[in-house]
């Protein structure tokens, strides 16, 4: 068998002149990977730059990477920022969520000064998604097809009302009362009740009065349905690294009558009191970094009372089982709806 040279990952894309020429301070960088956003900030080196993220995990890494070169902020919505930016650059990721792209472009209009440009630096050399969207929101757009990327440029003009992009869905569990959930792009379980979450909740043992931690809560479906079973003497805590997800979980808990709950936006599962929960429910991203599953397991174990149970749903049972056996004395596994459900204590 012959062994060729190992392929090296491509380095950062060269910043196009169309972006350099139009970027002005104060500049806003919208989403993007940590490496891409940091490369952009360093290359332009504009004073007063702000980087916006929805999730604390990349936000904290980006802040460490940039130091004092830029301010890194997280908000549930982009338009929570003041309309003070002289330019904004959106870095959509390859294969990114369509609805999130629409939402970010819509909200970007509202954080720009009049006459300020929005620049979209797409990772595709041809990108048919943005032209019609930009014309609808900004009126017109210039398009520059380049090697390895496309740049779209448009300018804020006139007035425009705020238009939210969100989906409300209803779900019911095991013949219980139907619940209504608000969801927004960029969060887990957007527009639907996740099948893995349903499988987890159909498997878990809950009794009235228990304290439940919904770890990686998304818009809060697991915690809300857990509340139906632990009742008014119980308590639910929602945890997620996405500040948008936590805002939605709070709204959905209130709308569905959860009387005793709290919520924490945290990248390291910090904030809730340790050794204080009877049950931890975990639904880590199935194909995300292994470190996220490890974090959920380690911090989930720390949150349990003596005799408490950690429940996790996954589609990667071999990897997860090995991690659980390193942390817990007893691990059981079952299957439901094509998912593996682990119970550990």
ZAMARGU-4260 file (C-alpha; in steps of 0.2 Angstrom, whole numbers, plus 5000, padded with zeros to 4 digits):
<rodrens>
0) 5000/5000/5000 | 5007/5017/4995 | 5006/5032/5007 | 5004/5049/4999 | 5008/5065/5008
5) 4995/5070/5021 | 4983/5083/5015 | 4984/5099/5024 | 4968/5109/5029 | 4967/5125/5019
10) 4972/5141/5028 | 4962/5156/5030 | 4955/5164/5015 | 4963/5179/5008 | 4952/5194/5013
15) 4945/5201/4997 | 4948/5219/4991 | 4929/5222/4990 | 4928/5219/5009 | 4944/5229/5013
20) 4938/5244/5003 | 4920/5245/5011 | 4924/5240/5029 | 4924/5255/5041 | 4925/5258/5060
25) 4916/5254/5071 | 4914/5237/5062 | 4903/5223/5067 | 4908/5205/5063 | 4893/5193/5063
30) 4895/5175/5068 | 4908/5165/5058 | 4920/5152/5065 | 4933/5157/5078 | 4947/5156/5066
35) 4938/5165/5052 | 4932/5179/5063 | 4949/5181/5071 | 4958/5182/5054 | 4946/5195/5048
40) 4948/5206/5064 | 4967/5205/5063 | 4968/5208/5045 | 4957/5224/5045 | 4964/5230/5062
45) 4950/5243/5063 | 4947/5252/5080 | 4931/5248/5090 | 4927/5232/5082 | 4913/5221/5089
50) 4911/5202/5086 | 4894/5195/5088 | 4890/5177/5093 | 4874/5168/5099 | 4884/5155/5108
55) 4896/5157/5123 | 4907/5142/5118 | 4914/5150/5102 | 4912/5168/5110 | 4924/5163/5124
60) 4937/5155/5112 | 4936/5170/5101 | 4938/5182/5115 | 4954/5173/5121 | 4961/5173/5103
65) 4958/5191/5100 | 4962/5199/5117 | 4960/5218/5116 | 4959/5218/5097 | 4940/5217/5098
70) 4925/5216/5109 | 4916/5199/5109 | 4897/5200/5114 | 4883/5187/5115 | 4865/5192/5114
75) 4849/5182/5110 | 4847/5194/5095 | 4858/5204/5084 | 4847/5219/5085 | 4849/5219/5104
80) 4865/5229/5099 | 4864/5248/5096 | 4862/5254/5078 | 4879/5262/5078 | 4890/5252/5066
85) 4898/5260/5051 | 4900/5243/5043 | 4895/5225/5046 | 4903/5209/5039 | 4893/5193/5040
90) 4903/5176/5039 | 4890/5162/5035 | 4897/5145/5037 | 4897/5132/5024 | 4882/5121/5026
95) 4874/5133/5038 | 4856/5134/5043 | 4845/5143/5029 | 4834/5151/5042 | 4848/5158/5052
100) 4855/5167/5037 | 4839/5175/5034 | 4837/5180/5052 | 4855/5188/5053 | 4853/5198/5037
105) 4836/5204/5043 | 4843/5209/5060 | 4859/5216/5053 | 4849/5230/5044 | 4844/5236/5061
110) 4861/5238/5069 | 4869/5248/5055 | 4869/5267/5053 | 4860/5275/5038 | 4871/5273/5023
115) 4882/5259/5031 | 4886/5243/5021 | 4882/5225/5025 | 4895/5214/5018 | 4893/5195/5017
120) 4908/5185/5014 | 4901/5168/5008 | 4912/5152/5008 | 4905/5147/4991 | 4912/5153/4974
125) 4894/5154/4968 | 4881/5157/4981 | 4863/5158/4974 | 4855/5160/4991 | 4858/5178/4996
130) 4854/5189/4980 | 4835/5188/4982 | 4836/5190/5001 | 4847/5205/5000 | 4836/5214/4987
135) 4821/5210/4997 | 4828/5218/5013 | 4841/5231/5007 | 4834/5235/4990 | 4849/5231/4979
140) 4865/5221/4981 | 4882/5220/4972 | 4889/5203/4969 | 4907/5198/4967 | 4911/5180/4962
145) 4929/5176/4968 | 4940/5160/4970 | 4934/5150/4985 | 4921/5164/4990 | 4908/5176/4985
150) 4906/5194/4992 | 4889/5202/4993 | 4888/5221/4997 | 4873/5231/5000 | 4869/5248/5009
155) 4856/5252/5022 | 4843/5265/5016 | 4826/5271/5022 | 4816/5263/5035 | 4811/5245/5039
160) 4800/5237/5053 | 4808/5223/5063 | 4802/5206/5056 | 4805/5191/5067 | 4810/5174/5060
165) 4803/5161/5072 | 4792/5145/5072 | 4780/5140/5085 | 4776/5121/5086 | 4765/5110/5098
170) 4770/5094/5105 | 4763/5081/5117 | 4771/5067/5127 | 4763/5050/5131 | 4745/5057/5131
175) 4749/5071/5142 | 4743/5089/5139 | 4749/5098/5123 | 4763/5111/5125 | 4767/5125/5114
180) 4785/5130/5110 | 4792/5146/5102 | 4808/5142/5092 | 4821/5153/5083 | 4835/5149/5070
185) 4852/5144/5077 | 4845/5134/5091 | 4843/5116/5094 | 4825/5109/5090 | 4821/5123/5078
190) 4803/5121/5073 | 4800/5104/5079 | 4801/5092/5095 | 4817/5082/5092 | 4815/5063/5090
195) 4830/5060/5102 | 4822/5071/5115 | 4806/5062/5114 | 4815/5045/5115 | 4824/5051/5131
200) 4808/5058/5139 | 4799/5042/5135 | 4812/5032/5144 | 4816/5043/5160 | 4810/5039/5177
205) 4803/5055/5186 | 4792/5057/5201 | 4784/5072/5209 | 4795/5083/5219 | 4811/5079/5210
210) 4824/5092/5205 | 4828/5091/5186 | 4843/5098/5176 | 4839/5100/5157 | 4857/5100/5151
215) 4859/5107/5133 | 4841/5113/5134 | 4838/5121/5117 | 4821/5129/5117 | 4817/5120/5133
220) 4806/5105/5128 | 4814/5092/5139 | 4813/5103/5155 | 4795/5108/5151 | 4789/5090/5149
225) 4799/5085/5164 | 4790/5098/5174 | 4773/5090/5170 | 4779/5074/5179 | 4789/5082/5194
230) 4774/5094/5197 | 4773/5110/5208 | 4784/5103/5222 | 4798/5099/5209 | 4810/5111/5201
235) 4818/5112/5183 | 4835/5121/5178 | 4838/5125/5160 | 4857/5125/5155 | 4864/5129/5137
240) 4879/5138/5130 | 4867/5147/5118 | 4860/5164/5125 | 4846/5163/5112 | 4842/5145/5118
245) 4841/5151/5136 | 4830/5166/5132 | 4818/5154/5123 | 4818/5141/5137 | 4813/5155/5149
250) 4799/5161/5138 | 4793/5143/5135 | 4793/5138/5153 | 4783/5153/5158 | 4771/5151/5143
255) 4768/5132/5148 | 4765/5136/5167 | 4782/5129/5174 | 4781/5138/5191 | 4798/5134/5198
260) 4813/5135/5187 | 4829/5144/5184 | 4840/5145/5168 | 4859/5147/5165 | 4868/5152/5150
265) 4886/5144/5152 | 4899/5137/5141 | 4906/5126/5155 | 4890/5121/5164 | 4894/5132/5178
270) 4880/5141/5189 | 4868/5128/5195 | 4872/5122/5213 | 4882/5105/5212 | 4875/5089/5221
275) 4858/5096/5221 | 4848/5087/5207 | 4839/5071/5207 | 4839/5069/5188 | 4850/5076/5174
280) 4844/5075/5156 | 4857/5077/5143 | 4855/5078/5124 | 4872/5083/5118 | 4875/5086/5099
285) 4876/5069/5091 | 4891/5073/5079 | 4899/5088/5088 | 4916/5088/5096 | 4919/5074/5108
290) 4924/5087/5121 | 4906/5093/5122 | 4899/5075/5127 | 4914/5074/5139 | 4909/5090/5147
295) 4890/5085/5148 | 4895/5069/5157 | 4908/5076/5169 | 4897/5091/5174 | 4881/5081/5174
300) 4889/5069/5187 | 4894/5084/5198 | 4877/5091/5198 | 4869/5075/5205 | 4864/5072/5223
305) 4869/5055/5230 | 4858/5042/5222 | 4853/5053/5208 | 4853/5047/5190 | 4860/5054/5174
310) 4851/5051/5158 | 4858/5054/5140 | 4852/5051/5122 | 4864/5048/5108 | 4867/5040/5091
315) 4885/5037/5095 | 4883/5023/5109 | 4901/5016/5109 | 4910/5032/5112 | 4897/5038/5125
320) 4897/5022/5134 | 4916/5022/5136 | 4915/5040/5143 | 4901/5035/5155 | 4910/5020/5162
325) 4925/5032/5166 | 4914/5043/5177 | 4899/5032/5184 | 4899/5016/5194 | 4883/5009/5185
330) 4878/5012/5167 | 4863/5004/5158 | 4858/5006/5140 | 4842/5004/5130 | 4836/5008/5113
335) 4820/5018/5108 | 4815/5026/5091 | 4833/5022/5084 | 4842/5031/5098 | 4852/5024/5112
340) 4847/5029/5130 | 4859/5028/5144 | 4855/5028/5162 | 4870/5031/5174 | 4872/5033/5193
</rodrens>
